[in-house]
Amino acid sequence: MLFRKKIEKSCSYCLFSTALDGGEYLCSKKGVQNQDGKCFRFRYDPCKRIPPRAKALDFSKYDQEDYSL
């Protein structure tokens, strides 16, 4: 997922952008842009992409007997 070929363009994970306060990004090519901004100079930086959080596991279906040897 992080290295797929067709990645949607977004300033939030562009090589040329730097995060500012309030969901804005400073682009070295275009200036201040919002997070959904995109341009033809987009270069994907996988280190800036934050993967979604994993869901919490549900242990309520197990009882104490399942944990004993």
Distance bins in CASP14 RR format, pairs under 12 A and 6 or more apart:
PFRMAT RR
TARGET T0000
AUTHOR 0000-0000-0000
RMODE 2
METHOD distances of the structure
MODEL  1
1 7 0 0 0 0 1 0 0 0 0 0 0
1 8 0 0 0 0 0 1 0 0 0 0 0
1 46 0 0 0 0 1 0 0 0 0 0 0
1 49 0 0 0 0 1 0 0 0 0 0 0
1 50 0 0 0 0 0 1 0 0 0 0 0
1 51 1 0 0 1 0 0 0 0 0 0 0
1 52 0 0 0 0 1 0 0 0 0 0 0
2 13 0 0 0 0 1 0 0 0 0 0 0
2 44 0 0 0 0 1 0 0 0 0 0 0
2 45 0 0 0 0 0 1 0 0 0 0 0
2 46 1 0 1 0 0 0 0 0 0 0 0
2 47 0 0 0 0 1 0 0 0 0 0 0
2 48 0 0 0 0 0 1 0 0 0 0 0
2 49 1 0 1 0 0 0 0 0 0 0 0
2 50 0 0 0 0 0 1 0 0 0 0 0
2 51 1 0 0 1 0 0 0 0 0 0 0
2 52 0 0 0 0 0 1 0 0 0 0 0
3 44 0 0 0 0 1 0 0 0 0 0 0
3 45 0 0 0 0 0 1 0 0 0 0 0
3 46 1 0 0 1 0 0 0 0 0 0 0
3 47 0 0 0 0 0 1 0 0 0 0 0
3 49 0 0 0 0 1 0 0 0 0 0 0
3 51 0 0 0 0 0 1 0 0 0 0 0
4 44 0 0 0 0 1 0 0 0 0 0 0
4 46 0 0 0 0 0 1 0 0 0 0 0
4 49 0 0 0 0 0 1 0 0 0 0 0
5 44 0 0 0 0 0 1 0 0 0 0 0
6 44 0 0 0 0 0 1 0 0 0 0 0
7 13 0 0 0 0 1 0 0 0 0 0 0
7 14 0 0 0 0 0 1 0 0 0 0 0
7 38 0 0 0 0 0 1 0 0 0 0 0
7 42 0 0 0 0 1 0 0 0 0 0 0
7 43 0 0 0 0 0 1 0 0 0 0 0
7 44 1 0 1 0 0 0 0 0 0 0 0
7 45 0 0 0 0 0 1 0 0 0 0 0
7 46 0 0 0 0 1 0 0 0 0 0 0
7 48 0 0 0 0 0 1 0 0 0 0 0
7 49 0 0 0 0 1 0 0 0 0 0 0
8 14 0 0 0 0 0 1 0 0 0 0 0
8 36 0 0 0 0 1 0 0 0 0 0 0
8 37 0 0 0 0 0 1 0 0 0 0 0
8 38 0 0 0 0 1 0 0 0 0 0 0
8 42 0 0 0 0 1 0 0 0 0 0 0
8 44 0 0 0 0 1 0 0 0 0 0 0
8 49 0 0 0 0 0 1 0 0 0 0 0
9 15 0 0 0 0 0 1 0 0 0 0 0
9 16 0 0 0 0 0 1 0 0 0 0 0
9 17 0 0 0 0 0 1 0 0 0 0 0
9 27 0 0 0 0 0 1 0 0 0 0 0
9 33 0 0 0 0 0 1 0 0 0 0 0
9 35 0 0 0 0 0 1 0 0 0 0 0
9 36 0 0 0 0 1 0 0 0 0 0 0
9 37 1 0 0 1 0 0 0 0 0 0 0
9 38 1 1 0 0 0 0 0 0 0 0 0
9 39 1 0 0 1 0 0 0 0 0 0 0
9 40 0 0 0 0 1 0 0 0 0 0 0
9 41 0 0 0 0 1 0 0 0 0 0 0
9 42 1 0 1 0 0 0 0 0 0 0 0
9 43 0 0 0 0 1 0 0 0 0 0 0
9 44 0 0 0 0 1 0 0 0 0 0 0
10 17 0 0 0 0 1 0 0 0 0 0 0
10 23 0 0 0 0 0 1 0 0 0 0 0
10 25 0 0 0 0 1 0 0 0 0 0 0
10 27 0 0 0 0 0 1 0 0 0 0 0
10 33 0 0 0 0 1 0 0 0 0 0 0
10 34 0 0 0 0 1 0 0 0 0 0 0
10 35 1 0 0 1 0 0 0 0 0 0 0
10 36 1 0 0 1 0 0 0 0 0 0 0
10 37 1 0 0 1 0 0 0 0 0 0 0
10 38 1 0 0 1 0 0 0 0 0 0 0
10 39 0 0 0 0 0 1 0 0 0 0 0
10 42 1 0 0 1 0 0 0 0 0 0 0
10 43 0 0 0 0 0 1 0 0 0 0 0
10 44 0 0 0 0 1 0 0 0 0 0 0
10 45 0 0 0 0 0 1 0 0 0 0 0
10 48 0 0 0 0 1 0 0 0 0 0 0
10 49 0 0 0 0 1 0 0 0 0 0 0
10 50 0 0 0 0 0 1 0 0 0 0 0
11 17 1 0 1 0 0 0 0 0 0 0 0
11 18 0 0 0 0 1 0 0 0 0 0 0
11 19 0 0 0 0 1 0 0 0 0 0 0
11 20 0 0 0 0 0 1 0 0 0 0 0
11 23 0 0 0 0 1 0 0 0 0 0 0
11 24 0 0 0 0 1 0 0 0 0 0 0
11 25 1 0 1 0 0 0 0 0 0 0 0
11 26 0 0 0 0 1 0 0 0 0 0 0
11 27 1 0 0 1 0 0 0 0 0 0 0
11 28 0 0 0 0 0 1 0 0 0 0 0
11 29 0 0 0 0 0 1 0 0 0 0 0
11 30 0 0 0 0 1 0 0 0 0 0 0
11 31 0 0 0 0 1 0 0 0 0 0 0
11 32 0 0 0 0 1 0 0 0 0 0 0
11 33 1 0 1 0 0 0 0 0 0 0 0
11 34 1 0 0 1 0 0 0 0 0 0 0
11 35 1 0 0 1 0 0 0 0 0 0 0
11 36 1 0 0 1 0 0 0 0 0 0 0
11 37 1 0 1 0 0 0 0 0 0 0 0
11 38 1 0 0 1 0 0 0 0 0 0 0
11 39 0 0 0 0 1 0 0 0 0 0 0
11 41 0 0 0 0 0 1 0 0 0 0 0
11 42 0 0 0 0 1 0 0 0 0 0 0
11 43 0 0 0 0 0 1 0 0 0 0 0
11 44 0 0 0 0 0 1 0 0 0 0 0
11 45 0 0 0 0 0 1 0 0 0 0 0
11 48 0 0 0 0 1 0 0 0 0 0 0
12 18 0 0 0 0 0 1 0 0 0 0 0
12 19 1 0 0 1 0 0 0 0 0 0 0
12 20 0 0 0 0 0 1 0 0 0 0 0
12 22 0 0 0 0 0 1 0 0 0 0 0
12 23 0 0 0 0 1 0 0 0 0 0 0
12 24 0 0 0 0 0 1 0 0 0 0 0
12 25 1 0 0 1 0 0 0 0 0 0 0
12 27 0 0 0 0 0 1 0 0 0 0 0
12 33 0 0 0 0 1 0 0 0 0 0 0
12 34 0 0 0 0 1 0 0 0 0 0 0
12 35 1 0 1 0 0 0 0 0 0 0 0
12 36 0 0 0 0 1 0 0 0 0 0 0
12 37 0 0 0 0 1 0 0 0 0 0 0
12 38 0 0 0 0 0 1 0 0 0 0 0
12 42 0 0 0 0 0 1 0 0 0 0 0
12 44 0 0 0 0 0 1 0 0 0 0 0
12 45 0 0 0 0 1 0 0 0 0 0 0
12 48 1 0 0 1 0 0 0 0 0 0 0
12 49 0 0 0 0 1 0 0 0 0 0 0
12 50 0 0 0 0 1 0 0 0 0 0 0
13 19 0 0 0 0 0 1 0 0 0 0 0
13 25 0 0 0 0 1 0 0 0 0 0 0
13 35 0 0 0 0 1 0 0 0 0 0 0
13 36 0 0 0 0 0 1 0 0 0 0 0
13 37 0 0 0 0 0 1 0 0 0 0 0
13 38 0 0 0 0 0 1 0 0 0 0 0
13 42 0 0 0 0 1 0 0 0 0 0 0
13 43 0 0 0 0 1 0 0 0 0 0 0
13 44 1 0 0 1 0 0 0 0 0 0 0
13 45 1 0 1 0 0 0 0 0 0 0 0
13 46 1 0 0 1 0 0 0 0 0 0 0
13 47 0 0 0 0 1 0 0 0 0 0 0
13 48 1 0 1 0 0 0 0 0 0 0 0
13 49 1 0 1 0 0 0 0 0 0 0 0
13 50 0 0 0 0 1 0 0 0 0 0 0
13 51 0 0 0 0 0 1 0 0 0 0 0
14 25 1 0 0 1 0 0 0 0 0 0 0
14 26 0 0 0 0 0 1 0 0 0 0 0
14 27 1 0 0 1 0 0 0 0 0 0 0
14 28 0 0 0 0 1 0 0 0 0 0 0
14 29 0 0 0 0 1 0 0 0 0 0 0
14 30 0 0 0 0 1 0 0 0 0 0 0
14 31 0 0 0 0 0 1 0 0 0 0 0
14 33 0 0 0 0 1 0 0 0 0 0 0
14 35 0 0 0 0 0 1 0 0 0 0 0
14 36 0 0 0 0 0 1 0 0 0 0 0
14 37 0 0 0 0 1 0 0 0 0 0 0
14 38 0 0 0 0 1 0 0 0 0 0 0
14 39 0 0 0 0 1 0 0 0 0 0 0
14 40 0 0 0 0 0 1 0 0 0 0 0
14 41 0 0 0 0 1 0 0 0 0 0 0
14 42 1 0 1 0 0 0 0 0 0 0 0
14 43 1 0 0 1 0 0 0 0 0 0 0
14 44 1 0 0 1 0 0 0 0 0 0 0
14 45 1 0 0 1 0 0 0 0 0 0 0
14 46 0 0 0 0 0 1 0 0 0 0 0
14 47 0 0 0 0 0 1 0 0 0 0 0
14 48 1 0 0 1 0 0 0 0 0 0 0
14 49 0 0 0 0 0 1 0 0 0 0 0
15 25 0 0 0 0 0 1 0 0 0 0 0
15 27 0 0 0 0 0 1 0 0 0 0 0
15 28 0 0 0 0 1 0 0 0 0 0 0
15 29 0 0 0 0 0 1 0 0 0 0 0
15 41 0 0 0 0 1 0 0 0 0 0 0
15 42 0 0 0 0 1 0 0 0 0 0 0
15 43 1 1 0 0 0 0 0 0 0 0 0
15 44 1 0 0 1 0 0 0 0 0 0 0
15 45 1 0 1 0 0 0 0 0 0 0 0
15 46 0 0 0 0 1 0 0 0 0 0 0
15 47 0 0 0 0 1 0 0 0 0 0 0
15 48 0 0 0 0 1 0 0 0 0 0 0
15 49 0 0 0 0 0 1 0 0 0 0 0
16 25 0 0 0 0 1 0 0 0 0 0 0
16 26 0 0 0 0 1 0 0 0 0 0 0
16 27 1 0 1 0 0 0 0 0 0 0 0
16 28 1 0 1 0 0 0 0 0 0 0 0
16 29 1 0 1 0 0 0 0 0 0 0 0
16 30 0 0 0 0 1 0 0 0 0 0 0
16 31 0 0 0 0 1 0 0 0 0 0 0
16 33 0 0 0 0 1 0 0 0 0 0 0
16 37 0 0 0 0 0 1 0 0 0 0 0
16 38 0 0 0 0 0 1 0 0 0 0 0
16 39 0 0 0 0 1 0 0 0 0 0 0
16 40 0 0 0 0 0 1 0 0 0 0 0
16 41 1 0 0 1 0 0 0 0 0 0 0
16 42 0 0 0 0 1 0 0 0 0 0 0
16 43 1 0 0 1 0 0 0 0 0 0 0
16 44 0 0 0 0 0 1 0 0 0 0 0
16 45 0 0 0 0 1 0 0 0 0 0 0
16 48 0 0 0 0 0 1 0 0 0 0 0
17 23 0 0 0 0 0 1 0 0 0 0 0
17 24 0 0 0 0 1 0 0 0 0 0 0
17 25 1 0 1 0 0 0 0 0 0 0 0
17 26 1 0 0 1 0 0 0 0 0 0 0
17 27 1 0 1 0 0 0 0 0 0 0 0
17 28 1 0 0 1 0 0 0 0 0 0 0
17 29 0 0 0 0 1 0 0 0 0 0 0
17 30 0 0 0 0 1 0 0 0 0 0 0
17 31 0 0 0 0 1 0 0 0 0 0 0
17 32 0 0 0 0 1 0 0 0 0 0 0
17 33 1 0 0 1 0 0 0 0 0 0 0
17 34 0 0 0 0 0 1 0 0 0 0 0
17 35 0 0 0 0 1 0 0 0 0 0 0
17 36 0 0 0 0 0 1 0 0 0 0 0
17 37 0 0 0 0 1 0 0 0 0 0 0
17 38 0 0 0 0 0 1 0 0 0 0 0
17 39 0 0 0 0 0 1 0 0 0 0 0
17 41 0 0 0 0 0 1 0 0 0 0 0
17 42 0 0 0 0 1 0 0 0 0 0 0
17 43 0 0 0 0 1 0 0 0 0 0 0
17 44 0 0 0 0 0 1 0 0 0 0 0
17 45 0 0 0 0 1 0 0 0 0 0 0
17 48 1 0 0 1 0 0 0 0 0 0 0
18 24 0 0 0 0 0 1 0 0 0 0 0
18 25 1 0 0 1 0 0 0 0 0 0 0
18 26 1 0 1 0 0 0 0 0 0 0 0
18 27 0 0 0 0 1 0 0 0 0 0 0
18 28 1 0 0 1 0 0 0 0 0 0 0
18 29 0 0 0 0 0 1 0 0 0 0 0
18 31 0 0 0 0 0 1 0 0 0 0 0
18 32 0 0 0 0 0 1 0 0 0 0 0
18 33 0 0 0 0 0 1 0 0 0 0 0
18 45 0 0 0 0 0 1 0 0 0 0 0
18 48 0 0 0 0 1 0 0 0 0 0 0
19 25 1 0 1 0 0 0 0 0 0 0 0
19 26 1 0 0 1 0 0 0 0 0 0 0
19 27 0 0 0 0 0 1 0 0 0 0 0
19 32 0 0 0 0 0 1 0 0 0 0 0
19 33 0 0 0 0 0 1 0 0 0 0 0
19 34 0 0 0 0 0 1 0 0 0 0 0
19 35 0 0 0 0 1 0 0 0 0 0 0
19 45 0 0 0 0 0 1 0 0 0 0 0
19 48 0 0 0 0 1 0 0 0 0 0 0
19 50 0 0 0 0 0 1 0 0 0 0 0
20 26 1 0 1 0 0 0 0 0 0 0 0
20 27 0 0 0 0 0 1 0 0 0 0 0
20 31 0 0 0 0 0 1 0 0 0 0 0
20 32 1 0 0 1 0 0 0 0 0 0 0
20 33 0 0 0 0 1 0 0 0 0 0 0
20 34 0 0 0 0 0 1 0 0 0 0 0
20 35 0 0 0 0 0 1 0 0 0 0 0
21 32 0 0 0 0 0 1 0 0 0 0 0
21 35 0 0 0 0 0 1 0 0 0 0 0
22 32 0 0 0 0 0 1 0 0 0 0 0
22 34 0 0 0 0 1 0 0 0 0 0 0
22 35 0 0 0 0 1 0 0 0 0 0 0
23 32 0 0 0 0 0 1 0 0 0 0 0
23 33 0 0 0 0 1 0 0 0 0 0 0
23 34 1 0 0 1 0 0 0 0 0 0 0
23 35 1 0 1 0 0 0 0 0 0 0 0
23 36 0 0 0 0 1 0 0 0 0 0 0
23 37 0 0 0 0 0 1 0 0 0 0 0
24 30 0 0 0 0 0 1 0 0 0 0 0
24 31 0 0 0 0 1 0 0 0 0 0 0
24 32 1 0 1 0 0 0 0 0 0 0 0
24 33 1 0 0 1 0 0 0 0 0 0 0
24 34 1 0 1 0 0 0 0 0 0 0 0
24 35 1 0 0 1 0 0 0 0 0 0 0
24 36 0 0 0 0 0 1 0 0 0 0 0
24 37 0 0 0 0 1 0 0 0 0 0 0
25 31 0 0 0 0 1 0 0 0 0 0 0
25 32 1 0 0 1 0 0 0 0 0 0 0
25 33 1 0 1 0 0 0 0 0 0 0 0
25 34 1 0 0 1 0 0 0 0 0 0 0
25 35 1 0 0 1 0 0 0 0 0 0 0
25 36 0 0 0 0 1 0 0 0 0 0 0
25 37 1 0 0 1 0 0 0 0 0 0 0
25 38 0 0 0 0 0 1 0 0 0 0 0
25 39 0 0 0 0 0 1 0 0 0 0 0
25 42 0 0 0 0 0 1 0 0 0 0 0
25 45 0 0 0 0 0 1 0 0 0 0 0
25 48 0 0 0 0 1 0 0 0 0 0 0
26 32 1 0 1 0 0 0 0 0 0 0 0
26 33 1 0 0 1 0 0 0 0 0 0 0
26 34 0 0 0 0 0 1 0 0 0 0 0
26 35 0 0 0 0 0 1 0 0 0 0 0
27 33 1 0 1 0 0 0 0 0 0 0 0
27 34 0 0 0 0 0 1 0 0 0 0 0
27 35 0 0 0 0 0 1 0 0 0 0 0
27 37 0 0 0 0 1 0 0 0 0 0 0
27 38 0 0 0 0 0 1 0 0 0 0 0
27 39 1 0 0 1 0 0 0 0 0 0 0
27 41 0 0 0 0 1 0 0 0 0 0 0
27 42 0 0 0 0 1 0 0 0 0 0 0
27 43 0 0 0 0 0 1 0 0 0 0 0
28 39 0 0 0 0 0 1 0 0 0 0 0
28 41 0 0 0 0 1 0 0 0 0 0 0
28 43 0 0 0 0 0 1 0 0 0 0 0
29 37 0 0 0 0 0 1 0 0 0 0 0
29 38 0 0 0 0 0 1 0 0 0 0 0
29 39 1 0 0 1 0 0 0 0 0 0 0
29 40 0 0 0 0 1 0 0 0 0 0 0
29 41 1 0 1 0 0 0 0 0 0 0 0
29 42 0 0 0 0 1 0 0 0 0 0 0
29 43 0 0 0 0 1 0 0 0 0 0 0
30 37 0 0 0 0 1 0 0 0 0 0 0
30 38 0 0 0 0 1 0 0 0 0 0 0
30 39 1 0 1 0 0 0 0 0 0 0 0
30 40 0 0 0 0 0 1 0 0 0 0 0
30 41 1 0 0 1 0 0 0 0 0 0 0
30 42 0 0 0 0 0 1 0 0 0 0 0
31 37 0 0 0 0 0 1 0 0 0 0 0
31 39 0 0 0 0 0 1 0 0 0 0 0
31 41 0 0 0 0 0 1 0 0 0 0 0
33 39 1 0 0 1 0 0 0 0 0 0 0
33 41 0 0 0 0 0 1 0 0 0 0 0
33 42 0 0 0 0 0 1 0 0 0 0 0
35 48 0 0 0 0 0 1 0 0 0 0 0
38 44 0 0 0 0 0 1 0 0 0 0 0
42 48 0 0 0 0 0 1 0 0 0 0 0
59 66 0 0 0 0 1 0 0 0 0 0 0
59 67 0 0 0 0 1 0 0 0 0 0 0
60 66 0 0 0 0 0 1 0 0 0 0 0
62 68 0 0 0 0 0 1 0 0 0 0 0
END
